Amino acid sequence: MKLTIGMPTYDDYDGVFFSVQSLRMFHPEVMEDVEILVVDNNPDGSHGQAAKNFIDGWVPNGRYIPYSETVGAANSKNIVFDEASGEYVICIDCHILLEPGALLKFIQFMDAEGKDNLYQGPMLLDNLSSCITHMEPVWRGEMHGIWAEAIPSDRLPLIPVEIPQHGGGLLACRKDSWLGFNPDFAGFGGEEGYIHQKYRQLGRTTFCLPF
């Protein structure tokens, strides 16, 4: 496979269903080269069987992976990269929707100039006309990272731009360049800023891809 799209989930069958179906409906031009992974962090929960039945029964390029050794988003995301068979990996939260054309542009970008960096994208707000390109590395409310000021979508940069950090809802890189979260991570949060600094410490960069 050229690309793996993986999503961790915890009792969110609805999020899995709509994210997977949107990928299949709005990105048909690349689906033959795309693998979809669902890493279920609570496979014995009330949503586990429904998620498994959906992926195994209705998604030809899908794979359902139960994972309950530790509970928390960071290690579930690590499993996405460990299990991926694609050359490139996009890890998304199981409620993320991607604009039509974004996957094809990502594959073309990575084929042409993708290096050992970490890639993310602008977060489109609910008004569908404004977006946020990154997080500022600031502590607030016991969390490291606050959303930067929103900008109109038509003012997005035309080329990739370096960012200090971003939310963990979408992380992308070459599979063989993923640096991973510390296995001692547990529970909610902590990914924002940590993984970006890990890349910087090895002389790499985190970019926001405007598409």
PyRosetta script that sets phi, psi and omega in degrees:
from pyrosetta import init, pose_from_sequence

init()
pose = pose_from_sequence("MKLTIGMPTYDDYDGVFFSVQSLRMFHPEVMEDVEILVVDNNPDGSHGQAAKNFIDGWVPNGRYIPYSETVGAANSKNIVFDEASGEYVICIDCHILLEPGALLKFIQFMDAEGKDNLYQGPMLLDNLSSCITHMEPVWRGEMHGIWAEAIPSDRLPLIPVEIPQHGGGLLACRKDSWLGFNPDFAGFGGEEGYIHQKYRQLGRTTFCLPF")
pose.set_psi(1, 143.4)
pose.set_omega(1, 175.7)
pose.set_phi(2, -75.7)
pose.set_psi(2, -40.1)
pose.set_omega(2, -172.7)
pose.set_phi(3, -138.1)
pose.set_psi(3, 134.4)
pose.set_omega(3, 169.6)
pose.set_phi(4, -107.9)
pose.set_psi(4, 130.0)
pose.set_omega(4, 170.8)
pose.set_phi(5, -110.8)
pose.set_psi(5, 116.4)
pose.set_omega(5, -177.4)
pose.set_phi(6, -118.4)
pose.set_psi(6, 146.0)
pose.set_omega(6, 178.6)
pose.set_phi(7, -138.9)
pose.set_psi(7, 122.5)
pose.set_omega(7, 170.1)
pose.set_phi(8, -74.6)
pose.set_psi(8, 149.8)
pose.set_omega(8, 176.7)
pose.set_phi(9, -144.3)
pose.set_psi(9, 153.0)
pose.set_omega(9, 174.4)
pose.set_phi(10, -144.0)
pose.set_psi(10, 103.0)
pose.set_omega(10, 179.4)
pose.set_phi(11, 53.1)
pose.set_psi(11, 50.1)
pose.set_omega(11, 178.6)
pose.set_phi(12, -143.0)
pose.set_psi(12, 63.9)
pose.set_omega(12, 177.7)
pose.set_phi(13, -58.9)
pose.set_psi(13, -40.3)
pose.set_omega(13, -178.9)
pose.set_phi(14, -59.6)
pose.set_psi(14, -44.8)
pose.set_omega(14, 178.9)
pose.set_phi(15, -61.7)
pose.set_psi(15, -44.0)
pose.set_omega(15, 178.0)
pose.set_phi(16, -59.3)
pose.set_psi(16, -48.9)
pose.set_omega(16, -176.7)
pose.set_phi(17, -57.6)
pose.set_psi(17, -51.6)
pose.set_omega(17, -174.3)
pose.set_phi(18, -72.1)
pose.set_psi(18, -35.2)
pose.set_omega(18, 177.0)
pose.set_phi(19, -66.7)
pose.set_psi(19, -45.2)
pose.set_omega(19, -179.1)
pose.set_phi(20, -65.2)
pose.set_psi(20, -46.0)
pose.set_omega(20, -178.5)
pose.set_phi(21, -65.7)
pose.set_psi(21, -34.7)
pose.set_omega(21, 177.8)
pose.set_phi(22, -66.9)
pose.set_psi(22, -36.9)
pose.set_omega(22, 176.1)
pose.set_phi(23, -61.0)
pose.set_psi(23, -45.6)
pose.set_omega(23, -176.5)
pose.set_phi(24, -69.9)
pose.set_psi(24, -35.5)
pose.set_omega(24, -176.6)
pose.set_phi(25, -79.6)
pose.set_psi(25, -38.5)
pose.set_omega(25, -168.9)
pose.set_phi(26, -105.5)
pose.set_psi(26, 0.5)
pose.set_omega(26, 178.2)
pose.set_phi(27, -133.8)
pose.set_psi(27, 46.0)
pose.set_omega(27, -175.7)
pose.set_phi(28, -65.1)
pose.set_psi(28, -23.3)
pose.set_omega(28, -175.7)
pose.set_phi(29, -68.2)
pose.set_psi(29, -16.2)
pose.set_omega(29, -178.9)
pose.set_phi(30, -120.6)
pose.set_psi(30, -3.0)
pose.set_omega(30, -170.2)
pose.set_phi(31, -61.7)
pose.set_psi(31, -27.2)
pose.set_omega(31, 178.7)
pose.set_phi(32, -65.8)
pose.set_psi(32, -22.7)
pose.set_omega(32, -178.4)
pose.set_phi(33, -106.6)
pose.set_psi(33, 12.9)
pose.set_omega(33, -174.2)
pose.set_phi(34, -119.6)
pose.set_psi(34, 133.7)
pose.set_omega(34, 171.7)
pose.set_phi(35, -106.0)
pose.set_psi(35, 137.6)
pose.set_omega(35, 178.6)
pose.set_phi(36, -112.9)
pose.set_psi(36, 120.0)
pose.set_omega(36, 178.5)
pose.set_phi(37, -109.5)
pose.set_psi(37, 139.4)
pose.set_omega(37, 170.5)
pose.set_phi(38, -121.4)
pose.set_psi(38, 117.9)
pose.set_omega(38, 178.6)
pose.set_phi(39, -102.3)
pose.set_psi(39, 108.2)
pose.set_omega(39, -174.8)
pose.set_phi(40, -92.6)
pose.set_psi(40, 111.5)
pose.set_omega(40, -176.8)
pose.set_phi(41, -83.9)
pose.set_psi(41, -1.3)
pose.set_omega(41, 173.1)
pose.set_phi(42, -144.2)
pose.set_psi(42, 64.5)
pose.set_omega(42, -173.5)
pose.set_phi(43, -63.9)
pose.set_psi(43, -22.2)
pose.set_omega(43, 179.0)
pose.set_phi(44, -93.2)
pose.set_psi(44, 5.1)
pose.set_omega(44, -180.0)
pose.set_phi(45, -80.1)
pose.set_psi(45, -176.7)
pose.set_omega(45, -174.1)
pose.set_phi(46, -68.6)
pose.set_psi(46, -18.4)
pose.set_omega(46, -178.8)
pose.set_phi(47, -102.7)
pose.set_psi(47, -9.4)
pose.set_omega(47, -171.0)
pose.set_phi(48, -61.9)
pose.set_psi(48, -49.0)
pose.set_omega(48, -176.5)
pose.set_phi(49, -66.7)
pose.set_psi(49, -37.7)
pose.set_omega(49, 178.9)
pose.set_phi(50, -64.9)
pose.set_psi(50, -42.3)
pose.set_omega(50, 178.4)
pose.set_phi(51, -63.4)
pose.set_psi(51, -42.9)
pose.set_omega(51, 179.0)
pose.set_phi(52, -63.4)
pose.set_psi(52, -45.7)
pose.set_omega(52, -179.6)
pose.set_phi(53, -61.7)
pose.set_psi(53, -39.0)
pose.set_omega(53, -179.6)
pose.set_phi(54, -65.6)
pose.set_psi(54, -51.1)
pose.set_omega(54, -177.0)
pose.set_phi(55, -66.2)
pose.set_psi(55, -47.2)
pose.set_omega(55, -177.3)
pose.set_phi(56, -70.1)
pose.set_psi(56, -31.3)
pose.set_omega(56, -173.3)
pose.set_phi(57, -96.2)
pose.set_psi(57, -22.4)
pose.set_omega(57, -170.4)
pose.set_phi(58, -126.7)
pose.set_psi(58, -9.8)
pose.set_omega(58, -174.9)
pose.set_phi(59, -116.7)
pose.set_psi(59, 98.1)
pose.set_omega(59, -174.0)
pose.set_phi(60, -57.9)
pose.set_psi(60, -34.4)
pose.set_omega(60, -179.5)
pose.set_phi(61, -101.2)
pose.set_psi(61, 23.2)
pose.set_omega(61, -177.1)
pose.set_phi(62, -103.8)
pose.set_psi(62, 155.8)
pose.set_omega(62, 176.8)
pose.set_phi(63, -142.6)
pose.set_psi(63, 128.4)
pose.set_omega(63, 179.8)
pose.set_phi(64, -101.4)
pose.set_psi(64, 127.3)
pose.set_omega(64, -177.5)
pose.set_phi(65, -124.0)
pose.set_psi(65, 110.8)
pose.set_omega(65, 174.6)
pose.set_phi(66, -75.1)
pose.set_psi(66, 136.2)
pose.set_omega(66, -179.4)
pose.set_phi(67, -146.7)
pose.set_psi(67, 112.6)
pose.set_omega(67, -177.7)
pose.set_phi(68, -132.4)
pose.set_psi(68, 12.1)
pose.set_omega(68, -178.9)
pose.set_phi(69, -62.6)
pose.set_psi(69, -41.6)
pose.set_omega(69, 172.9)
pose.set_phi(70, -133.5)
pose.set_psi(70, 157.2)
pose.set_omega(70, -179.6)
pose.set_phi(71, -112.6)
pose.set_psi(71, 124.4)
pose.set_omega(71, 179.3)
pose.set_phi(72, 152.0)
pose.set_psi(72, 152.8)
pose.set_omega(72, -174.5)
pose.set_phi(73, -67.4)
pose.set_psi(73, -35.5)
pose.set_omega(73, -172.8)
pose.set_phi(74, -62.6)
pose.set_psi(74, -50.9)
pose.set_omega(74, -178.7)
pose.set_phi(75, -70.8)
pose.set_psi(75, -30.2)
pose.set_omega(75, 174.3)
pose.set_phi(76, -63.5)
pose.set_psi(76, -37.9)
pose.set_omega(76, 176.7)
pose.set_phi(77, -68.4)
pose.set_psi(77, -37.3)
pose.set_omega(77, 174.5)
pose.set_phi(78, -57.8)
pose.set_psi(78, -40.1)
pose.set_omega(78, -179.8)
pose.set_phi(79, -63.6)
pose.set_psi(79, -37.3)
pose.set_omega(79, 176.6)
pose.set_phi(80, -54.9)
pose.set_psi(80, -49.0)
pose.set_omega(80, -178.3)
pose.set_phi(81, -70.7)
pose.set_psi(81, -35.8)
pose.set_omega(81, 178.2)
pose.set_phi(82, -63.6)
pose.set_psi(82, -42.1)
pose.set_omega(82, -173.3)
pose.set_phi(83, -86.6)
pose.set_psi(83, -14.4)
pose.set_omega(83, -174.6)
pose.set_phi(84, -62.6)
pose.set_psi(84, 140.1)
pose.set_omega(84, 175.0)
pose.set_phi(85, -104.1)
pose.set_psi(85, -5.8)
pose.set_omega(85, -179.2)
pose.set_phi(86, -78.7)
pose.set_psi(86, 155.5)
pose.set_omega(86, 174.6)
pose.set_phi(87, -66.6)
pose.set_psi(87, -37.2)
pose.set_omega(87, 177.3)
pose.set_phi(88, -116.5)
pose.set_psi(88, 153.2)
pose.set_omega(88, -178.4)
pose.set_phi(89, -133.6)
pose.set_psi(89, 132.8)
pose.set_omega(89, 168.8)
pose.set_phi(90, -117.7)
pose.set_psi(90, 120.7)
pose.set_omega(90, 178.0)
pose.set_phi(91, -104.9)
pose.set_psi(91, 121.4)
pose.set_omega(91, -178.1)
pose.set_phi(92, -124.5)
pose.set_psi(92, 150.9)
pose.set_omega(92, 168.5)
pose.set_phi(93, -67.6)
pose.set_psi(93, 153.0)
pose.set_omega(93, -173.1)
pose.set_phi(94, -83.5)
pose.set_psi(94, 47.5)
pose.set_omega(94, 168.0)
pose.set_phi(95, -148.4)
pose.set_psi(95, 4.6)
pose.set_omega(95, -175.0)
pose.set_phi(96, -80.7)
pose.set_psi(96, 137.9)
pose.set_omega(96, 173.6)
pose.set_phi(97, -118.6)
pose.set_psi(97, 138.2)
pose.set_omega(97, -178.2)
pose.set_phi(98, -112.0)
pose.set_psi(98, 137.3)
pose.set_omega(98, -179.5)
pose.set_phi(99, -61.1)
pose.set_psi(99, 144.0)
pose.set_omega(99, 175.1)
pose.set_phi(100, -53.2)
pose.set_psi(100, 136.7)
pose.set_omega(100, 179.6)
pose.set_phi(101, 92.0)
pose.set_psi(101, -15.9)
pose.set_omega(101, -174.4)
pose.set_phi(102, -65.7)
pose.set_psi(102, -38.7)
pose.set_omega(102, -177.7)
pose.set_phi(103, -69.6)
pose.set_psi(103, -41.6)
pose.set_omega(103, 177.7)
pose.set_phi(104, -62.7)
pose.set_psi(104, -43.1)
pose.set_omega(104, 178.8)
pose.set_phi(105, -63.8)
pose.set_psi(105, -37.4)
pose.set_omega(105, 178.9)
pose.set_phi(106, -64.7)
pose.set_psi(106, -45.7)
pose.set_omega(106, 179.8)
pose.set_phi(107, -61.8)
pose.set_psi(107, -43.7)
pose.set_omega(107, 179.2)
pose.set_phi(108, -62.8)
pose.set_psi(108, -40.8)
pose.set_omega(108, 178.5)
pose.set_phi(109, -63.8)
pose.set_psi(109, -46.5)
pose.set_omega(109, -177.7)
pose.set_phi(110, -66.3)
pose.set_psi(110, -38.9)
pose.set_omega(110, 177.0)
pose.set_phi(111, -61.7)
pose.set_psi(111, -35.7)
pose.set_omega(111, -174.7)
pose.set_phi(112, -85.0)
pose.set_psi(112, -41.3)
pose.set_omega(112, -171.9)
pose.set_phi(113, -149.5)
pose.set_psi(113, 13.2)
pose.set_omega(113, 178.9)
pose.set_phi(114, -65.5)
pose.set_psi(114, 125.4)
pose.set_omega(114, -178.7)
pose.set_phi(115, -116.2)
pose.set_psi(115, -155.6)
pose.set_omega(115, -176.2)
pose.set_phi(116, -85.0)
pose.set_psi(116, 28.0)
pose.set_omega(116, -175.9)
pose.set_phi(117, -94.5)
pose.set_psi(117, 173.7)
pose.set_omega(117, 175.0)
pose.set_phi(118, -105.0)
pose.set_psi(118, 134.8)
pose.set_omega(118, -175.3)
pose.set_phi(119, -122.2)
pose.set_psi(119, 139.0)
pose.set_omega(119, 175.6)
pose.set_phi(120, -136.9)
pose.set_psi(120, -177.7)
pose.set_omega(120, -177.6)
pose.set_phi(121, -140.1)
pose.set_psi(121, 167.4)
pose.set_omega(121, 178.7)
pose.set_phi(122, -67.3)
pose.set_psi(122, 143.5)
pose.set_omega(122, 177.7)
pose.set_phi(123, -92.9)
pose.set_psi(123, 115.4)
pose.set_omega(123, -179.9)
pose.set_phi(124, -79.0)
pose.set_psi(124, 128.7)
pose.set_omega(124, -178.3)
pose.set_phi(125, -79.6)
pose.set_psi(125, 170.0)
pose.set_omega(125, -172.9)
pose.set_phi(126, -67.0)
pose.set_psi(126, -16.4)
pose.set_omega(126, 176.4)
pose.set_phi(127, -78.9)
pose.set_psi(127, -7.0)
pose.set_omega(127, 178.9)
pose.set_phi(128, 62.4)
pose.set_psi(128, 16.0)
pose.set_omega(128, 179.6)
pose.set_phi(129, -131.1)
pose.set_psi(129, -6.2)
pose.set_omega(129, 178.7)
pose.set_phi(130, -127.7)
pose.set_psi(130, 155.5)
pose.set_omega(130, -179.7)
pose.set_phi(131, -148.7)
pose.set_psi(131, 165.3)
pose.set_omega(131, 179.2)
pose.set_phi(132, -123.8)
pose.set_psi(132, 126.0)
pose.set_omega(132, -173.2)
pose.set_phi(133, -90.6)
pose.set_psi(133, -17.7)
pose.set_omega(133, -175.0)
pose.set_phi(134, -168.4)
pose.set_psi(134, 177.1)
pose.set_omega(134, 170.4)
pose.set_phi(135, -109.4)
pose.set_psi(135, 145.5)
pose.set_omega(135, 171.2)
pose.set_phi(136, -85.2)
pose.set_psi(136, 138.1)
pose.set_omega(136, -177.3)
pose.set_phi(137, -77.2)
pose.set_psi(137, 73.1)
pose.set_omega(137, -175.7)
pose.set_phi(138, -127.4)
pose.set_psi(138, 140.8)
pose.set_omega(138, 174.6)
pose.set_phi(139, -84.4)
pose.set_psi(139, 133.8)
pose.set_omega(139, 174.1)
pose.set_phi(140, -160.3)
pose.set_psi(140, 134.0)
pose.set_omega(140, 177.7)
pose.set_phi(141, 58.9)
pose.set_psi(141, 38.5)
pose.set_omega(141, -180.0)
pose.set_phi(142, 62.9)
pose.set_psi(142, 24.2)
pose.set_omega(142, 176.8)
pose.set_phi(143, -131.4)
pose.set_psi(143, 140.5)
pose.set_omega(143, 177.6)
pose.set_phi(144, -94.1)
pose.set_psi(144, 112.6)
pose.set_omega(144, 179.3)
pose.set_phi(145, 121.4)
pose.set_psi(145, 125.0)
pose.set_omega(145, 174.0)
pose.set_phi(146, -127.0)
pose.set_psi(146, 147.3)
pose.set_omega(146, -177.8)
pose.set_phi(147, -62.2)
pose.set_psi(147, 135.9)
pose.set_omega(147, 173.8)
pose.set_phi(148, -70.4)
pose.set_psi(148, 169.9)
pose.set_omega(148, -179.4)
pose.set_phi(149, -63.9)
pose.set_psi(149, 136.5)
pose.set_omega(149, 177.7)
pose.set_phi(150, -70.3)
pose.set_psi(150, 147.1)
pose.set_omega(150, 177.5)
pose.set_phi(151, -128.2)
pose.set_psi(151, 155.4)
pose.set_omega(151, 175.3)
pose.set_phi(152, -60.8)
pose.set_psi(152, 141.5)
pose.set_omega(152, -177.3)
pose.set_phi(153, -59.8)
pose.set_psi(153, -31.0)
pose.set_omega(153, -179.5)
pose.set_phi(154, -77.6)
pose.set_psi(154, 0.9)
pose.set_omega(154, 175.5)
pose.set_phi(155, -108.1)
pose.set_psi(155, 13.2)
pose.set_omega(155, 176.0)
pose.set_phi(156, -61.7)
pose.set_psi(156, 146.6)
pose.set_omega(156, 176.7)
pose.set_phi(157, -62.4)
pose.set_psi(157, 154.2)
pose.set_omega(157, -178.6)
pose.set_phi(158, -86.0)
pose.set_psi(158, -15.1)
pose.set_omega(158, -178.5)
pose.set_phi(159, -127.8)
pose.set_psi(159, 161.7)
pose.set_omega(159, 176.8)
pose.set_phi(160, -57.9)
pose.set_psi(160, 140.2)
pose.set_omega(160, 179.4)
pose.set_phi(161, -125.2)
pose.set_psi(161, 143.7)
pose.set_omega(161, 178.1)
pose.set_phi(162, -72.2)
pose.set_psi(162, 137.2)
pose.set_omega(162, 179.6)
pose.set_phi(163, -128.5)
pose.set_psi(163, 153.4)
pose.set_omega(163, 179.6)
pose.set_phi(164, -72.5)
pose.set_psi(164, -40.0)
pose.set_omega(164, 177.9)
pose.set_phi(165, -172.2)
pose.set_psi(165, 173.1)
pose.set_omega(165, -179.1)
pose.set_phi(166, -155.0)
pose.set_psi(166, 172.6)
pose.set_omega(166, 174.6)
pose.set_phi(167, -65.6)
pose.set_psi(167, 161.8)
pose.set_omega(167, -176.8)
pose.set_phi(168, -89.9)
pose.set_psi(168, 13.8)
pose.set_omega(168, -176.7)
pose.set_phi(169, -70.2)
pose.set_psi(169, -21.6)
pose.set_omega(169, 176.2)
pose.set_phi(170, -148.7)
pose.set_psi(170, 120.1)
pose.set_omega(170, 177.2)
pose.set_phi(171, -128.7)
pose.set_psi(171, 135.6)
pose.set_omega(171, -177.4)
pose.set_phi(172, -141.8)
pose.set_psi(172, 146.2)
pose.set_omega(172, 177.3)
pose.set_phi(173, -172.4)
pose.set_psi(173, 176.1)
pose.set_omega(173, 167.3)
pose.set_phi(174, -69.2)
pose.set_psi(174, 140.7)
pose.set_omega(174, -178.3)
pose.set_phi(175, -55.0)
pose.set_psi(175, -42.1)
pose.set_omega(175, -174.9)
pose.set_phi(176, -78.6)
pose.set_psi(176, 0.9)
pose.set_omega(176, 179.1)
pose.set_phi(177, -112.1)
pose.set_psi(177, 4.1)
pose.set_omega(177, -179.6)
pose.set_phi(178, -68.9)
pose.set_psi(178, 128.2)
pose.set_omega(178, -177.5)
pose.set_phi(179, -92.4)
pose.set_psi(179, -23.9)
pose.set_omega(179, 171.5)
pose.set_phi(180, 82.9)
pose.set_psi(180, 154.7)
pose.set_omega(180, 173.2)
pose.set_phi(181, -88.0)
pose.set_psi(181, 151.7)
pose.set_omega(181, 176.0)
pose.set_phi(182, -57.8)
pose.set_psi(182, 132.7)
pose.set_omega(182, -177.9)
pose.set_phi(183, -64.6)
pose.set_psi(183, -12.5)
pose.set_omega(183, 178.3)
pose.set_phi(184, -83.8)
pose.set_psi(184, -3.2)
pose.set_omega(184, 174.0)
pose.set_phi(185, -58.8)
pose.set_psi(185, 142.7)
pose.set_omega(185, 177.3)
pose.set_phi(186, -151.5)
pose.set_psi(186, 149.6)
pose.set_omega(186, 176.2)
pose.set_phi(187, 74.3)
pose.set_psi(187, -158.0)
pose.set_omega(187, -172.2)
pose.set_phi(188, -91.0)
pose.set_psi(188, 140.5)
pose.set_omega(188, 168.2)
pose.set_phi(189, 85.3)
pose.set_psi(189, 177.4)
pose.set_omega(189, 178.6)
pose.set_phi(190, 97.9)
pose.set_psi(190, -17.4)
pose.set_omega(190, -177.5)
pose.set_phi(191, -70.7)
pose.set_psi(191, -37.1)
pose.set_omega(191, -175.7)
pose.set_phi(192, -65.4)
pose.set_psi(192, 123.6)
pose.set_omega(192, 179.5)
pose.set_phi(193, 92.0)
pose.set_psi(193, -41.6)
pose.set_omega(193, -179.4)
pose.set_phi(194, -61.1)
pose.set_psi(194, -53.6)
pose.set_omega(194, -175.4)
pose.set_phi(195, -68.2)
pose.set_psi(195, -31.5)
pose.set_omega(195, 179.2)
pose.set_phi(196, -67.7)
pose.set_psi(196, -42.6)
pose.set_omega(196, 178.6)
pose.set_phi(197, -66.1)
pose.set_psi(197, -35.0)
pose.set_omega(197, 178.1)
pose.set_phi(198, -61.0)
pose.set_psi(198, -40.8)
pose.set_omega(198, 176.7)
pose.set_phi(199, -66.4)
pose.set_psi(199, -43.6)
pose.set_omega(199, -178.9)
pose.set_phi(200, -62.3)
pose.set_psi(200, -36.7)
pose.set_omega(200, -177.9)
pose.set_phi(201, -66.1)
pose.set_psi(201, -17.5)
pose.set_omega(201, 175.3)
pose.set_phi(202, -102.2)
pose.set_psi(202, 14.9)
pose.set_omega(202, 177.8)
pose.set_phi(203, 78.1)
pose.set_psi(203, 16.5)
pose.set_omega(203, 178.4)
pose.set_phi(204, -99.4)
pose.set_psi(204, -176.9)
pose.set_omega(204, -172.5)
pose.set_phi(205, -137.3)
pose.set_psi(205, 152.0)
pose.set_omega(205, 168.9)
pose.set_phi(206, -106.3)
pose.set_psi(206, 125.0)
pose.set_omega(206, -179.0)
pose.set_phi(207, -114.8)
pose.set_psi(207, 146.6)
pose.set_omega(207, 165.3)
pose.set_phi(208, -95.8)
pose.set_psi(208, 119.5)
pose.set_omega(208, 175.9)
pose.set_phi(209, -89.8)
pose.set_psi(209, 118.2)
pose.set_omega(209, -170.8)
pose.set_phi(210, -63.2)
pose.set_psi(210, -20.6)
pose.set_omega(210, -179.7)
pose.set_phi(211, -88.0)
pose.dump_pdb("model.pdb")
